[in-house]
Amino acid sequence: MASQQDTLEFLRLAAARGERNALIALTGVEGGAARGIGTLMGVSESGAWIGSLSGGCVEAALVGEAQRVIAHGKAEMLRLGAGSPLIDIRLPCGSGIDLLIVPDPDAAMIAEACKALGGRKPVTLTLERPGEPFTLAIPPRLRLIIAGHGEEVPALANLARTWGAEVLVLTPDERTAAASGGEAVLLKTPAAHAALALDPWSALVMLFHDHDWETPLLVQALEQQPLFIGAMGSRATHARRLVMLAEAGVSAEEAARIKGPVGLIPAARDPQTMALSVLAEVVAAYNAH
């Protein structure tokens, strides 16, 4: 599923090509709709589109509605599902959704938002709608830094990319780096590294079997304010980890920020289950934030 950032980038590129376009925002939900308020869809006058505002029930029809709104050039509210006059466009779940269709959203505003999000800064967009403006807060994409070695690293890296996260792998093992695909940095020694740069929409997951590599990187991470820090291992392993951090001068309060053992599925033994368990916990933290 396309993110809000993907949708804005679609609109930016359409405008750069000289194509008229429309931004569709989900502004209200009645019942158990498939998507939440703030979900976006982008439509070009050519009929190309990105995003999903339902479980696939109405998107094709919305392309036509967006093209109609683009043609007459005035923002419009549209109700679909329960309570809608458009009885031929139905939501099988029985819910109702309210949509704001904005033709030709301000190109400079969209470009500036894309630039800010690309620079890891959140943005707030105000979209004009009949009655009152709709304010939309958009966070940067989740960035996941995975530090470790072994099969768990590529399993998590590949799953996280499929979900839509930006992924960076830090590893001392060339085989792990190659299997992980994407961006990877080879660690030469157990020490802090300039690549470990975290912001409030970034997470660090430690997947080392040799835990001697962990302490300098964890100390460096705790000096920053990331969304999430987690580390693999048993409870006994985590207790030893905390001792090593204390010896490195980390307070118990700071060390308590580390989720250990990381993951929502207890005692995950295989790399694929571990990856699913860890990613679920990280994404839950991102969504809550």
C-alpha positions as CSV (number, residue, x, y, z in Angstrom):
1,M,0.0,0.0,0.0
2,A,1.3,3.4,-0.9
3,S,2.2,5.7,2.0
4,Q,1.2,9.4,2.3
5,Q,4.7,10.3,1.2
6,D,4.4,8.1,-1.9
7,T,1.1,9.8,-2.8
8,L,2.6,13.3,-2.5
9,E,5.5,12.3,-4.6
10,F,3.1,10.9,-7.3
11,L,1.4,14.3,-7.4
12,R,4.7,16.2,-7.5
13,L,5.9,14.2,-10.5
14,A,2.5,14.6,-12.3
15,A,2.6,18.3,-11.9
16,A,6.2,18.4,-13.1
17,R,5.1,16.6,-16.3
18,G,2.4,19.3,-16.8
19,E,-0.5,16.9,-15.9
20,R,-3.4,18.1,-14.0
21,N,-4.1,16.0,-10.9
22,A,-6.2,15.6,-7.8
23,L,-5.5,14.7,-4.2
24,I,-8.2,12.7,-2.4
25,A,-8.1,12.6,1.4
26,L,-10.2,10.4,3.7
27,T,-11.6,12.9,6.1
28,G,-14.4,10.9,7.9
29,V,-15.4,7.3,8.7
30,E,-18.7,5.8,9.8
31,G,-18.5,2.2,10.9
32,G,-15.6,-0.2,10.3
33,A,-13.9,1.2,7.2
34,A,-10.8,-0.5,5.8
35,R,-8.7,2.7,6.0
36,G,-8.2,5.4,8.6
37,I,-8.7,9.2,8.5
38,G,-5.8,10.9,6.7
39,T,-5.3,8.1,4.1
40,L,-4.5,9.6,0.7
41,M,-5.0,8.8,-2.9
42,G,-3.6,10.6,-5.9
43,V,-5.1,10.7,-9.4
44,S,-3.7,12.1,-12.6
45,E,-5.9,13.5,-15.4
46,S,-4.5,10.6,-17.5
47,G,-6.2,8.1,-15.2
48,A,-3.0,7.0,-13.5
49,W,-3.5,6.7,-9.7
50,I,-1.8,5.7,-6.5
51,G,-3.1,4.9,-3.0
52,S,-6.1,3.0,-1.6
53,L,-9.1,4.4,0.3
54,S,-10.9,1.1,0.8
55,G,-10.2,-2.6,0.4
56,G,-10.2,-2.2,-3.4
57,C,-13.9,-1.6,-3.7
58,V,-14.1,2.0,-4.9
59,E,-10.7,3.0,-6.3
60,A,-11.6,2.5,-9.9
61,A,-14.8,4.6,-9.5
62,L,-12.9,7.3,-7.7
63,V,-10.6,7.8,-10.6
64,G,-13.6,8.8,-12.7
65,E,-14.9,11.1,-9.8
66,A,-11.4,12.7,-9.5
67,Q,-11.2,13.3,-13.3
68,R,-14.6,15.0,-13.1
69,V,-13.5,17.3,-10.3
70,I,-10.3,18.1,-12.1
71,A,-12.3,19.1,-15.1
72,H,-14.5,21.6,-13.2
73,G,-11.6,22.7,-10.9
74,K,-13.4,23.1,-7.6
75,A,-12.8,21.1,-4.4
76,E,-15.6,18.8,-3.5
77,M,-16.7,16.5,-0.6
78,L,-17.9,13.1,-1.6
79,R,-19.7,10.5,0.6
80,L,-19.4,6.8,-0.3
81,G,-21.1,3.8,1.3
82,A,-23.8,4.3,4.0
83,G,-25.7,7.5,3.4
84,S,-24.3,8.2,0.0
85,P,-26.5,9.2,-3.0
86,L,-24.1,7.2,-5.2
87,I,-25.9,3.9,-4.7
88,D,-23.9,2.2,-7.5
89,I,-20.6,2.7,-5.6
90,R,-20.9,0.4,-2.6
91,L,-18.7,-0.6,0.4
92,P,-19.4,-4.2,1.2
93,C,-18.4,-3.6,4.8
94,G,-21.5,-1.4,5.3
95,S,-19.5,1.6,6.4
96,G,-19.5,5.1,5.1
97,I,-16.5,7.3,4.2
98,D,-16.2,11.0,3.6
99,L,-13.7,12.1,1.0
100,L,-12.2,15.5,0.1
101,I,-11.2,15.7,-3.6
102,V,-8.8,18.7,-4.2
103,P,-8.1,19.4,-7.9
104,D,-4.7,20.7,-8.8
105,P,-3.4,21.0,-5.2
106,D,-0.8,23.8,-4.9
107,A,2.3,22.4,-6.6
108,A,4.7,24.5,-4.5
109,M,3.1,23.2,-1.3
110,I,3.3,19.5,-2.5
111,A,7.0,20.0,-3.6
112,E,7.9,21.6,-0.3
113,A,6.2,18.8,1.6
114,C,8.1,16.1,-0.4
115,K,11.4,17.9,0.2
116,A,10.7,18.1,4.0
117,L,9.7,14.4,4.2
118,G,12.8,13.4,2.2
119,G,14.8,15.3,4.8
120,R,13.2,13.3,7.6
121,K,11.0,16.2,8.8
122,P,7.2,15.9,9.5
123,V,4.8,18.2,7.6
124,T,1.4,19.5,8.1
125,L,-0.8,20.2,5.1
126,T,-4.0,22.3,5.2
127,L,-6.4,21.5,2.5
128,E,-9.3,23.7,1.7
129,R,-12.7,22.0,1.7
130,P,-16.3,23.3,1.7
131,G,-17.2,24.4,5.3
132,E,-13.8,24.2,7.0
133,P,-10.1,23.3,6.2
134,F,-8.8,19.8,6.7
135,T,-5.5,19.6,8.4
136,L,-3.3,16.6,7.7
137,A,-0.2,15.6,9.6
138,I,2.3,13.5,7.7
139,P,5.4,11.9,9.4
140,P,8.5,10.8,7.7
141,R,8.7,7.2,6.5
142,L,9.8,4.6,9.1
143,R,13.6,4.2,8.9
144,L,14.9,0.9,10.3
145,I,18.5,0.4,11.1
146,I,19.4,-3.3,11.7
147,A,22.8,-4.0,13.3
148,G,23.9,-7.6,13.5
149,H,24.9,-10.8,11.6
150,G,23.3,-14.1,10.7
151,E,20.1,-15.1,8.9
152,E,17.8,-12.9,11.0
153,V,19.3,-9.7,9.5
154,P,18.3,-10.3,5.8
155,A,15.0,-11.8,6.9
156,L,14.1,-8.6,8.8
157,A,15.6,-6.3,6.1
158,N,13.6,-7.8,3.3
159,L,10.3,-8.0,5.2
160,A,10.7,-4.4,6.4
161,R,11.3,-3.1,2.8
162,T,8.2,-5.0,1.6
163,W,6.2,-3.3,4.4
164,G,7.5,0.1,3.1
165,A,10.3,1.1,5.6
166,E,13.7,2.5,4.6
167,V,16.3,0.0,5.7
168,L,20.0,0.3,6.6
169,V,22.0,-2.7,7.6
170,L,25.2,-2.4,9.8
171,T,27.1,-5.7,9.9
172,P,30.6,-7.0,10.3
173,D,29.8,-9.9,8.0
174,E,30.0,-9.5,4.2
175,R,27.7,-12.5,3.6
176,T,25.0,-10.9,5.7
177,A,25.4,-7.6,3.9
178,A,25.1,-9.2,0.5
179,A,22.0,-11.2,1.5
180,S,20.3,-8.2,3.0
181,G,20.2,-6.3,-0.3
182,G,19.8,-2.5,-0.3
183,E,22.0,-0.2,1.7
184,A,24.5,-1.9,4.0
185,V,27.6,-0.7,5.9
186,L,30.4,-3.1,6.9
187,L,31.6,-2.7,10.5
188,K,35.3,-3.1,11.0
189,T,35.4,-3.0,14.9
190,P,32.9,-3.0,17.8
191,A,32.7,0.8,18.0
192,A,30.3,3.7,17.4
193,H,29.7,4.4,13.8
194,A,28.7,7.6,11.9
195,A,26.0,5.7,9.9
196,L,24.0,5.1,13.1
197,A,22.0,8.3,12.9
198,L,18.6,8.1,14.5
199,D,15.6,10.5,14.6
200,P,12.2,10.2,16.2
201,W,10.9,8.2,13.2
202,S,13.8,5.7,13.2
203,A,14.2,2.4,15.0
204,L,17.4,0.4,15.8
205,V,17.2,-3.4,16.1
206,M,20.3,-5.3,17.3
207,L,20.5,-8.8,15.9
208,F,24.0,-9.9,17.0
209,H,24.7,-13.4,18.2
210,D,28.1,-12.1,19.3
211,H,27.0,-9.5,21.8
212,D,30.4,-7.9,22.2
213,W,29.5,-5.9,19.1
214,E,26.4,-4.3,20.8
215,T,27.6,-2.1,23.6
216,P,29.2,0.8,21.7
217,L,26.3,1.0,19.2
218,L,23.7,0.9,22.0
219,V,25.5,3.6,23.9
220,Q,25.5,5.7,20.7
221,A,21.8,5.0,20.1
222,L,20.8,6.0,23.6
223,E,22.5,9.3,23.2
224,Q,19.9,10.0,20.5
225,Q,16.1,10.0,20.6
226,P,14.9,7.3,18.3
227,L,11.5,5.9,18.1
228,F,12.5,2.4,19.2
229,I,15.6,0.4,20.3
230,G,15.4,-3.3,20.5
231,A,17.8,-6.2,20.9
232,M,17.6,-9.9,20.3
233,G,18.4,-12.5,22.9
234,S,16.9,-14.3,25.9
235,R,16.1,-12.6,29.2
236,A,19.4,-13.8,30.6
237,T,21.2,-12.3,27.6
238,H,19.4,-9.0,28.1
239,A,20.3,-9.0,31.8
240,R,24.0,-9.4,30.8
241,R,23.5,-6.7,28.2
242,L,22.3,-4.3,30.9
243,V,25.3,-5.1,33.1
244,M,27.7,-4.3,30.2
245,L,25.9,-1.0,29.5
246,A,26.1,-0.1,33.2
247,E,29.8,-0.7,33.1
248,A,30.0,1.6,30.1
249,G,28.4,4.4,32.1
250,V,24.7,4.0,31.0
251,S,22.2,4.6,33.7
252,A,19.5,2.1,34.4
253,E,16.8,4.6,33.4
254,E,18.4,5.1,30.0
255,A,19.0,1.3,29.5
256,A,15.4,0.7,30.2
257,R,14.6,2.3,26.8
258,I,15.9,-0.9,25.2
259,K,13.2,-3.5,24.4
260,G,14.8,-6.9,25.2
261,P,14.1,-9.5,24.2
262,V,12.7,-7.7,21.2
263,G,9.6,-9.0,19.3
264,L,6.0,-9.7,20.0
265,I,6.2,-13.5,19.5
266,P,7.8,-15.1,22.5
267,A,10.9,-17.3,21.9
268,A,10.8,-17.0,18.1
269,R,13.4,-19.6,16.9
270,D,13.5,-19.3,13.1
271,P,14.6,-16.1,11.2
272,Q,11.3,-15.6,9.4
273,T,9.3,-15.7,12.6
274,M,11.8,-13.5,14.4
275,A,11.6,-11.0,11.5
276,L,7.8,-10.9,11.7
277,S,7.8,-10.6,15.5
278,V,10.3,-7.7,15.5
279,L,8.7,-5.8,12.6
280,A,5.3,-6.0,14.2
281,E,6.6,-4.4,17.4
282,V,8.5,-1.7,15.6
283,V,5.5,-0.8,13.3
284,A,3.2,-0.7,16.4
285,A,5.6,1.8,18.0
286,Y,5.7,3.9,14.7
287,N,1.9,3.9,14.4
288,A,1.5,4.9,18.0
289,H,4.0,7.7,17.6
